[in-house]
Amino acid sequence: MIKLRLKRFGKKKEASFRIVACNSTSRRDGRPLEELGFYNPRTKETRLDTEALRNRLTQGAQPTNVVRTLLEKGGLLEKKVRPSIAIGKAKLAQKEKAAKLENDKKDNNETKNNESE
């Protein structure tokens, strides 16, 4: 299977990455089938070879999570709501709702205490 993933290069503590197409069994920094772009996380610079990327995606290449987000930002893939993100947002909304109900109960109790005095 062909994977679209990042290949690390650059100095120590100053990593940059190339977006490459390679076999899923090959090493991270092994010889790629094709170089498709560049990503620098320090400056957020991204360069994509859109034609070659579209070609690889139509052939069935699977992007890794990081490459998928870069392609979504570049407009090559539709933004897909991942289950883990959706679950996290649902839990957050549920916690906010529970906290709001708890605050409302406290306010109601305080007003009842004030009225009885």
Secondary structure by P-SEA (a helix, b strand, c coil): cccbbbbbbccccbbbbbbcccccccccccccccccbbbbccccbbbbaaaaaaaaaaacccccaaaaaaaaaaccccccccaaaaaaaaaaaaaaaaaaaaaaaaaaaaaaaaaac
